[in-house]
Amino acid sequence: MKLLQKMKVYLCCFLIVSLLPIAAWEPVFAENERASETGVVVTNNKEFMAALAERKSPVIISGVVTVGDRADTNGRMLPIMIPQETIIRGETAESILCTRAPLQLEGDGVLFQNMKMQFESSNALGSVVHREIFLAGHSLTLDRVGTYLDGGDGEFGDLGGTEKELLPTVCAGGFPNTSVGNNASLTVKNTEREQEKRSMFQNIYMSHEAGSDGNVPYTGTAELHLDSAVLVREKIFADRNSSAEVSVSGSGIFSEMKLYGNSNTTLQIRQSTVEHAVAENVGSLILDENAWFVPDTEVFYNVSLKNGACLDFNNVSDSFILGNFNGSDSLNQGIEPGILVLKSDGNLNITGEVTGKTILKAANKNVASIFFNEWTYIWAEQKHPEEANFILSDIDMEHTNFMLEYIDGGWTVYHQNAGESVEIGSIEITSSPSAVDVNTILEQDDGTIPNENAFCEVIWRDENGTVISNEIIEENMFYDFSYVIGIKTDYWKSEDPSVLDLEDWSNFIQFISSDEHPGKYYFTSFAEANTGDYTFLFCSQPFSDHLNTVADVKALKNTVKAECRVIFFDSSDTENPPSVHTHTYEETITEAPTCIKEGKKTVSCTFAGCGESYTAVIAKTAHLPVDIPMEPPTCSQMGKTSGKRCSVCDTVMKPQKEIPKTAHTEVTDPAQAPTCGTDGKTEGIHCGVCSTVIKAQTTIPKTGSHTETEDPAEDPTCEKEGKTAGSHCSVCHTILQAQNVIPKLSHEYTEQVIKEATCSNPGEKTLTCRNCNESHTEEIPKTPHTEVEDPAEEATCTKPGKTKGSHCSVCLAVIQIQKSVPQKAHDYKTQAVKASLQKNGYSKTECSQCGKVLHEHEVYAPKSIVLSSEHCVYNGTNQYPAVTVKDSRGRFVEPKYYTVLFRNHKEVGLAEVQVTFRDLYEGILTRSFKILPKPTAIQKIAATGREVTVKWKKQKKQTSGYLIQYSTGKKFTAKTTKTVKVKKSKTVSKKIGRLKAGKKYFVRICTYKTVKDGGKKVDLCSPWSKVKSVKISR
């Protein structure tokens, strides 16, 4: 028998390995090596439970194995605990594990494989259903596991259950009073679509509260990975997880998705098609690898769409992404962009940042889109204008001729064949002729311009003041008969009602354009053209009705944006033709435009004497947009998308769209069991954000009479009060007979000294109660100090003093602090011996009390007088050269130690300065200096033959005469220089003869005065004059 079981195990392993790709063989072989060692084939409950208890793996299910026979005291089936890394595998695909009890994981890495797993618990006979798979915060994989079981659908009457299907519910938490992990994970793969073999679930709770069953709640991280064939009949909950990742993958359709998450929930879909999906409050949606997601939900938060995946909003009209939208990073290297499908009349509002590229389609993703022309499909902010975040498919651009543009905050679709719509805001005529000869503008048969000098230069602008392109002007023919009207000027300007019915107002003259000269519009006339004064009216709107009378033309006045007045004449029939010049205009704004009202300006010709002018319209200015902030929705109030309005006129430029309310955040209100004294409540649900009651709690009546339990009396002690006997209800805890308090007993203490007190440290004693032996220690206060006086100390000029104080002679603690008395100041006296002209002196300053020398220095004898100048030039006033004195060391003596006296210091001669010393110095020094006569200057020097005549400026005062030097060298050396003395001060010229022919002589002059110096006469000379030169002829 054991050999047969091993053969079955080996056969199963071989079949599994044969189905795997080569890359997967190695881990499977390793797994089967473990299975061959510890695995076991089971055929009944006892063998199955024993295999789990012994932690055997894999456990091979042979045939039908029914398990689950243990219940708690309330009759609830206890879960079957699956150990960590246990593999439970069917011997064949038809093997069945049939359980009457829930299943719960004890650790990660549990695998059910290649089998059917059926949960028999039903509501037959009023039973409470328990078909749970408790992940307990651990990881579970179901690989080719069918979970469907027919419920009978009431087929057996009152004895049978009413459920159509008996499907398991997955709970990420645990059975009451069990432990759970912190990373719940469920992976369901290789599911078959045949109902009998399909993985089907009633609900999947990746997060939940305790609920009425008191299960262990779970709000930690979670992962849920499903292939497209899995079916969840009701809902998937991830609304309480701190982080949750839900993924659907594999080709085919995933049916009936109803996912409820939060901002930390990520839904990722690859390859699968998910139609009519509900995905409420999902923080991030990731569509990849050709997934096709068609939600019934209007609001998402962050969306990533790439690699040919499609987000199809055909089931909703207005959709919202209240976060970022990420398309494909690149269209190169074969990477397909994602596809965004909206209804033909739908739109998408994106409040966050848009990146990457995405294809936009309408109505259907597989065929040509059904777009509405000029319809804004996507409202979003484009942070990088150079990037086209949304593009049209090739089929929509090539076969339907649609184009997509980003304008005023939205992506708008235009049909290229519809023509570009533009509104004329203003028209400017920059130049025009004053008069035109009609003979020169006759229409040519070949369509050429008849007269290249007869034209108007015109600029058309749109409502925002932007110049309209030449292509649009040509496409709309803004210059032809339907926009430009020529009328007799007298009729146009006349206010006379009698002209209104006249019909002879027009002329057979029109404008034509030139490809070579865009912006210039040339006059051309028919043979019937008339001469006269005409005004051409340039209108912003074409006129379709026939214009018969002047009144018909004047009715168009509000559309006239510019006027051009021209006189037409026939040169062959006019003796005095009008003068012709080109109007060049200057503008004067008379009324500034705003964003809600056009402005006005007067346009006048600048040609001298012309006087031509007209009033023109200035287009409205562009609106000044400001953002209208988004109002986020809540579960109790709808939100609004962001919008734009004009800050000047409040015109709405981008309307706000209503954002649907968010789903309620369900919070379970736990049931409360009734007692004999208190009503109970059923389980309810309310919103944790807005407190709306989702499922009301109903009252459960209280049970009835009390169950009395005695509360025994308690004796009092020294530490605790006592109580009299009483009673209460053991069910509801209502007090039936109150217990009275008995006061505590008083302590009676005896003392024992442990440590004697001193003046520096407290003592300690123990107190023990005679009644209860309670013991504690208390402090004995310190004894008083033994005071000793600390005498005062008098302050001197060398040290501070102290006041009287005291201290304890036992512990030396200071009782009265001695305060410091400041040190006295020094009594400084100065002794000095003056320095004389022959001997140094000194100065010494010292304290008379302690002898401290403050400063002491030698005073050096004064030696010499130094003058700023050794001589001065006479100027009629006293001369005062600067005086300084140096001592015997050559240092300057401070001026405060001497006085200065000048003598004979005005007239030319020898002056004297006298210095008299004082304080640290004594004696007198004298010094003489010269006062020189005032200099003169040579006024003229002339050579006659071998003589030179020198003339100079007379110097009258303080002058005895003049000295003239002449030399053949500029440096006036003794060898080349001769001196001539003129002894009279009144003489102003002198001839110098016997000079050498052909030589150049240099001449200078000074004044002198004869004075006495020590009884002798000396000449004091002024500074020399500037040198002048003269050349002696040969």
C-alpha positions, 0 to 999 in steps of 0.5 A: 500500500505504501509503495502504491501511494509513493507511485501515485505521488511520483506520477503526479510530480511527473505530470506537473513537470511535463506541463512546465516550461524548461526554465521552471523544471529546476524548482519543481524538481526541488519541490518534488524531492521534498515531497517524496521525502515528507509528502503523504496521500490522504483519503479521509479527515483523520489522515488529512488532519494528521498530515497537517499536524505532522507538517507533511508536504505535499498533502495529496488529496485522493478522491473526495476528502471531507474535513472539519468536525470541530466546533466551539461552545457556541456551535461555530465550526473551528477553522482548519489550520494550514501550516506554513509552506504547506502544499495541498494538491489533488491526485487528479483534477477531479480530486475534491477537498470538501470542508464543513469548516473555515480554513486558516493559514498559519504562515506564508507560502501555502499552495492549493493545486490541481483540485476542487475545493468545496465549502459545504456550510449553508443556510439550511435549517437556519444555520449561520454560514461560515465558508471563510478562507482566513489568510491571517495576514499570510500568503496563499496561492490557488493554482487550478483550483475550482471552488464552485458548489451548487447550493440547491437554490431552495430545491429541497424546500424548508429543509434545504438551503436557499442559496444558488451557489455555495462559494467561499469568502476570503478574509485577510484577518483571522478567526477570533482569538488567533494571531495574524501576520502583516502582509496578506496575499492571495494569488489565483492563477491558471483558472478554467472558465468551466463553471465546475472547475472555476475559481469563484468567490462570494466576497474577498475582504483584503481588509475588514473589521471584527464584525458580528462574528468577532473575527480578528480584523485586518488593515495591513498591507495586502496583495491580490493577484487574479487571472481573468477567469476568476469570478467574484460574485459580490465585492472586493474590499481594500478600503481599510488597508494601509497599502493594497495592490490588486491585479488582474492579468491574462487574456479574456474577460474578467466579469463583475468587478466591484472593487472598493479601495482607498488612496493607498489602493493600486489596481493593475490590469494587464492583457485582460478585458474588464467591462462594466467595472466598479472601482471606487476610491482607487488611489492608482489605476495602471493599465498595461499590455493591451488591457481594456478597462471599461468602468461604470465609475466616473472618478479616478485619482492617478492613472497610468495608461501604456503599451496599447492598453485602453481606458474606455469611458463609454459608460459615463458621460463626464469622467474625472481624474483627480490626480496625475495622468501618465501616458507612454514615455515614448512612441519609439522602439515599438512601444505602443501608446495607450488609448483613451476612449470617451463618448462622442459627447463626453469629456474628461477632467484631469486635475493633476499633471499630464505626462507621456503620450496617449491616443484619444478616440471617441465612441469606439476604440477599434474603428474610426472615432465619431468626434463632434467638431470643435468639441473639447474632450479633455480639460487639463493643464499642459505644463510643457506646450512643446509636448503633445500629450494627446494625439489622434490615431492614424485612421482618425487623421487620415480617413476622418480628417480630424485634428486635435489642438490644445486651446485655452486649457482643453484638448479640442477636436477640429475637422480639417475640412470645416475651414478655420473659423475666425471672427474679425475684431478690427481692421487697419488701413495703413495706406491708400491712394487719395485719388485713382484714374479709372482708366488705369484700373480696368479689369484685365482679361488675364486677371493680372493687376491693372495698376500696381500703384493703385492699392490699399494696405490692409491688416485684419485682426481677430477678436484678441487683436492677433493678426489674421493670416493671409491664408485665412483672409484668402479663404474667406475673401475678406476683401471682396464684395461680401465684406467691402462696400463702396458708397458715395461719400456724400451719401455715407456722411449725410444725415439727410433722411431724403438720401436713405431711399436713393439707389445710385450709391454704388460703383463697379469697382472692387479689390483683388489680391496678389500672391506676390504682395500679400497685404496689398489689395488692388483696385479693379473696375468694370467698364460701367465704373463711375467717377466721383468721391467714394468711401469703401466700408470694410465690414467684420461680417459678410452681408448676404441680403441684397443691398438696394438703398442707402438705408440698406448700407447704413444698416450695416454701420455696426459691422464697419471696422474701417473706412477708405475714401478715394476720388475716382476720375477720368483723366481723358475727360478732366482738364484739372484732375485732382492731385494724387497722393498716398494716404499714410495714417496716424491713429488717436485712441479716443476710447480704449478697448476692454475685454467686453467692449470694443474701443474707438480710434480716429485715423487721420492722414498725415499728408500735408493739407489732406485732412482725410480722417475716419473713425475705426473700431479697436478689437476687444482685448483678450480676457485675463484668465484666473483659475477657479480652484477645484472643489474636491468631492466628499461622500456627502457633497459633490465637488467641482473641477477647476475652471477659469474666468476673466478677472476683469469681466467675470466671463467664464472661460472654462466652466466647472463640471460637477464631480460625483460624490465619493463612496462612503467609508464604511465603518462597522458598528459592532453588535451589542448582546442584550443583558438582563438589564440592558437592551442590545443592538444588531450590527450596523454600518456608518460612514467614517467621514460624514457619519451617514448611517448606511445600515441602522442598528436595531434594538435587541430587548433585554433578557429579563431577571437578574442572576444574583451573586454574593459580594463577600465582606472585606475586613479593614486594615491600616492600609485598606478600607473594608467592605460589608457584604453585598450582591450583584447580577452576574450577567449585567453587573447591576448592583443588587445590594450595595457594599458599605465602606468600613474605614481604614485602621490607624497605624501605631508606630514604634521608632528606632534611630538608624543614624544620628543627625549632625549639623551637616547631615540629617539622621534617619529613623525607622517607624514600624506599625504594631498592627500591620507591621508596615514599616518606613523610614523618616528623616531626623532634622540636622542639629544647629551649627556651632558659630565662630566669628571670622574677623574683618580685614581692612582694605589697602591700595595693594589688596581688597579687604573683608567684612566681618563674618562667621562659620561653623567650627564643626562642619565649617559651613559658612553662616555669615558670608564675608563680603569683599571691601574694594581695594583703595586707590594709589596716592601717586606723586610726581617728581621731575628734574628739567632737561637743560640745553646741556644736560638731560632731566627725568620724570618719576610718578610713584605711590606715596603709600606703597611705593609703586612706580606708575611711570618713570622716564628720562627727559633728553636735552633739547638740541636743535630747531628745525624749520620747514624752510631755510628761506622765504620770499618777500611778500609784504607780510610776516613770514612764519616757517613751521618750527619743530624741535629735536632732542639729543636723541634726534626725536621731536619735542612735543610743542606743549613744552615750548613757545616760539617767537619770531624777529625781523621776519617781514623785510628782506634780510636775516630773520630770527626764531627763538624757542623758549622751553618750559615744564620738563625743559628749560633754556632758549634756542635761536635759529636764523632764516633768510627772507629773499627779495621777490623774483622778476621775469624776462619780458623780452630778449633780442639779438642785434649783431653780436649783442643781446638786449634783455628786458625784464619786469621792474621789481620796486620793493626790497630790491637793490638791483639785478643779476643776469646770467648768460651761458652757452649751456642749459645747465649754467656751469661755471665754465660756460656762464658769465654774470652781469650785475645791474646795481639800480632797481629802476633799470629794466633792460641791459645790453650784453655784447661780444657774443660769439656768432652762430652760438645759442645763448641761454639767459636768466635773471634774479633780483638782489638786495644788499643787507648786513650780516654780522656787520658785513654787507651781503647780497641776498638773491631771489630765485632765478627766473625762467630761462630764455634763449637767443641765437646770435647770427653769423 
